[in-house]
Amino acid sequence: MKKNLLIIGSSQGVYGGIEAYMIALAEAASSWEEFDVKLCFKIIEGADAVENLVQSAEAVCKQVYFVRRGSKELVDLLKWADVLHVQNMPPDIVFPARFMSKKVFLTVHNRRLPELNLHNLIWRFSIRFAYRRWFNSNFVWGTWENGKKSSNSDCVPTVCRLPTAWCPPEQRKGFLFVGRWIENKGIQEILKAYALGNFDPNEYPLTILGDGPLKPVVLSMIDDLKIKHVNMPGFVDDATKQKYLSSTRWLLAPARTQEDLGLTPIEARSVGVPSIVTRDGGLPEAGGAASLIVEPGDVEGLARCMQMAATMDETEYQRRGKLAKDTLEGFLKPMDFYRTSYNN
């Protein structure tokens, strides 16, 4: 008899890191013959599911749901499930599921916030109800269990469908940033450091993928700093993103946001591209041993790292690229890890 597996989490309705992880889980689990799989996004108040999220989810899972908090549809899904894999620890999912004697697995994507308000206190209580707790980085784990770790907790970095494109190292060029254009993601620091470095635009062009509310500031800075060669394609499809990731020389992820993990350095590692990251939250874990590390907000330090990267000899660069890719296997869990866990 099949077990009913519900992969569920709150969502703003857009395709982001948590959504990509849920979709990857659902895609893998849909091929496991012992499970009947449903994928559910609980859309937050005031938001709606955008088309690319709907299409991406429905492409890999036959049973996809978009529900609201407190809805009958949500309650019915909780009743249906034997096993739930919940993202973070939303009490309106965790409490009813445990009351119904369901087996609850939690992937905790976000660090514990220090404020002692009612919301945070409820979430700190809710996390205790899980059968297993998987924290997506040691940084996040340490904020929830600072000291002796619980026997039912572990660090399990989240994954999605990783890029498979490949570009020979000697053909790669430049620096790449991928992400939302918002404060503290490091875009301003990248532009200032790139201007300080006076890089050869033919060998080290700068590409900034994405878009966001910081765009007017970015365009103004490019003019003020007199940077003549910045490629800004905007949001791109997955195949195009893979092409950019595999053909760049270095990925840049210099955030100062207490990043919980950092998906793009992991994606870059999967195609043998090393990263320059900040010592911020889980980014050093995501970047791995091959990365160059700078302090958050240190423009001059970032410029020095970028210069070091640009003048690195080919032997050392290829060594770092191989190290980035080879160590990823030990960093990430295979999808069968979840299959075994759900069955135990």
Residue pairs with C-beta under 8 A, 6 or more apart in sequence:
2 33
2 34
2 35
2 36
3 34
3 35
3 36
3 82
3 83
3 342
3 343
4 35
4 36
4 38
4 80
4 81
4 82
4 83
5 29
5 35
5 36
5 37
5 38
5 81
5 82
5 83
5 84
5 85
5 342
6 38
6 40
6 77
6 78
6 80
6 81
6 83
6 84
6 85
7 22
7 25
7 26
7 29
7 37
7 38
7 39
7 40
7 84
7 85
8 22
8 39
8 40
8 41
8 42
8 77
8 84
8 85
8 86
8 87
8 93
9 18
9 19
9 22
9 40
9 41
9 42
9 86
9 87
9 88
9 90
10 41
10 42
10 43
10 44
10 87
10 88
10 90
11 18
11 19
11 41
11 42
11 43
11 44
11 47
11 49
11 53
12 43
12 44
12 47
13 41
13 43
13 44
13 47
13 48
13 49
13 50
13 53
13 66
14 50
14 52
14 53
15 50
15 52
15 53
15 56
17 109
17 158
17 160
17 263
18 87
18 109
18 158
19 41
19 53
19 56
19 57
20 56
20 160
20 161
20 263
21 87
21 107
21 109
21 158
21 159
21 160
22 39
22 41
22 57
22 87
23 39
23 56
23 57
23 60
23 61
23 160
23 161
24 159
24 160
24 161
24 335
25 85
25 335
25 338
26 37
26 39
26 57
26 60
26 61
26 64
27 60
27 61
27 161
28 335
28 338
28 339
29 35
29 37
29 338
29 339
29 342
30 37
30 60
30 61
30 62
32 339
34 343
35 83
35 342
36 63
37 61
37 63
38 61
38 63
38 64
38 65
38 77
38 80
38 81
39 57
39 61
39 63
39 64
39 65
40 64
40 65
40 66
40 67
40 74
40 77
41 49
41 53
41 57
41 64
41 65
41 66
41 67
42 67
42 68
42 69
42 74
42 90
42 93
43 49
43 66
43 67
43 68
44 69
45 68
45 69
49 66
54 64
54 66
57 64
58 64
65 73
65 77
67 73
67 74
67 77
68 74
69 92
70 92
74 92
74 93
75 96
78 84
78 93
78 96
78 97
78 100
78 102
79 100
81 97
81 102
82 102
82 103
83 102
83 103
83 105
83 342
84 93
84 97
84 102
84 103
84 104
84 105
85 105
85 106
85 107
85 338
85 342
86 93
86 94
86 97
86 104
86 105
86 106
86 107
86 130
87 106
87 107
87 109
88 106
88 107
88 108
88 109
88 110
88 123
89 106
89 108
89 123
89 126
89 127
89 129
89 130
90 126
91 122
91 123
91 125
91 126
94 104
94 106
94 126
94 127
94 129
94 130
95 126
95 129
97 104
98 104
98 129
103 131
104 129
104 130
104 131
105 130
105 131
105 132
105 133
105 134
105 341
105 342
106 127
106 130
106 132
106 133
106 134
107 134
107 135
107 136
107 156
107 158
108 127
108 133
108 134
108 135
108 136
108 140
108 141
108 144
109 136
109 140
109 158
109 260
109 261
110 140
110 260
111 139
111 140
111 143
111 144
111 258
111 260
111 281
112 120
112 124
112 140
112 143
112 144
113 120
127 133
127 144
130 152
131 152
132 152
132 153
132 154
132 341
133 144
133 150
133 152
133 153
133 154
134 153
134 154
134 155
134 156
135 141
135 144
135 153
135 154
135 155
135 156
136 155
136 156
136 157
136 158
136 260
136 261
136 282
137 155
137 157
137 260
137 261
137 281
137 282
137 285
137 286
138 155
138 282
138 285
139 260
139 261
139 281
139 282
139 285
140 260
140 261
140 281
140 282
141 149
141 153
141 155
145 153
156 333
156 337
157 261
157 266
157 285
157 286
157 331
157 332
157 333
158 261
158 263
159 266
159 332
159 333
160 263
162 266
162 267
162 270
163 241
163 242
163 245
163 246
163 267
163 270
163 271
164 242
164 270
164 271
165 242
165 243
165 245
165 246
165 271
166 246
166 271
166 272
167 246
167 247
167 271
169 272
169 314
169 317
169 318
169 321
170 314
171 247
172 246
172 247
172 248
172 249
172 273
173 202
173 203
173 204
173 205
173 247
173 248
173 249
174 203
174 204
174 205
174 206
174 207
174 248
174 249
174 250
175 190
175 194
175 204
175 205
175 206
175 207
175 248
175 249
175 250
175 251
175 252
175 276
175 306
175 309
176 207
176 208
176 209
176 244
176 245
176 248
176 250
176 251
176 252
177 186
177 187
177 190
177 206
177 207
177 208
177 209
177 210
177 251
177 252
177 253
178 209
178 210
178 241
178 244
178 245
178 251
178 264
178 267
179 185
179 209
179 210
179 253
179 264
180 210
180 211
180 212
181 187
181 208
181 210
181 211
181 212
181 213
181 214
181 215
181 218
182 212
182 213
182 214
183 214
184 255
184 256
184 257
185 255
185 257
186 252
186 253
186 254
186 255
186 256
186 278
187 208
187 214
187 218
188 214
188 217
188 218
188 221
189 254
189 297
189 298
189 299
189 302
190 206
190 208
190 252
190 254
190 302
191 206
191 218
191 221
191 222
191 225
191 227
191 230
192 221
192 225
192 299
192 303
193 299
193 300
193 302
193 303
193 306
194 206
194 227
194 230
194 303
194 306
195 225
195 226
195 227
196 299
196 300
196 303
197 204
197 303
197 306
197 307
197 310
199 206
199 306
199 310
201 228
201 229
203 310
204 249
204 310
205 229
205 230
205 231
206 227
206 229
206 230
206 231
207 230
207 231
207 232
207 233
207 244
207 248
208 218
208 230
208 231
208 232
209 233
209 234
209 235
209 236
209 241
209 244
210 234
210 235
211 234
211 235
218 232
222 230
233 240
233 244
236 244
242 271
245 251
245 264
245 267
245 268
245 271
245 273
246 271
246 272
246 273
248 268
248 273
249 273
249 309
249 310
249 317
250 273
250 274
250 275
250 276
250 306
250 309
251 264
251 265
251 268
251 273
251 274
251 275
251 276
252 275
252 276
252 306
253 259
253 262
253 264
253 265
253 275
253 276
253 277
253 278
253 283
253 286
253 287
254 276
254 277
254 278
254 294
254 296
254 302
255 262
255 278
255 280
255 281
255 283
255 296
256 278
256 280
256 296
256 297
257 280
257 281
258 280
258 281
259 280
259 281
259 282
259 283
259 286
260 281
260 282
261 281
261 282
261 283
261 285
261 286
262 277
262 281
262 282
262 283
262 285
262 286
262 287
263 286
264 275
265 275
265 277
265 283
265 286
265 287
265 288
265 291
266 286
266 328
266 331
266 332
268 274
268 275
268 324
269 275
269 287
269 288
269 290
269 324
269 325
269 327
269 328
270 325
270 328
271 325
272 321
272 322
272 324
272 325
273 321
273 324
274 287
274 290
274 291
274 292
274 317
274 320
274 321
274 323
274 324
275 286
275 287
275 290
275 291
275 292
275 324
276 287
276 291
276 292
276 293
276 294
276 302
276 305
276 306
276 309
277 283
277 284
277 286
277 287
277 291
277 292
277 293
277 294
278 293
278 294
278 295
278 296
278 297
279 293
279 294
279 295
279 296
280 296
284 291
284 293
285 331
287 293
288 323
288 324
288 327
288 328
288 331
289 323
289 324
289 327
290 320
290 321
290 323
290 324
290 327
291 324
292 305
292 308
292 309
293 305
294 301
294 302
294 304
294 305
295 301
312 320
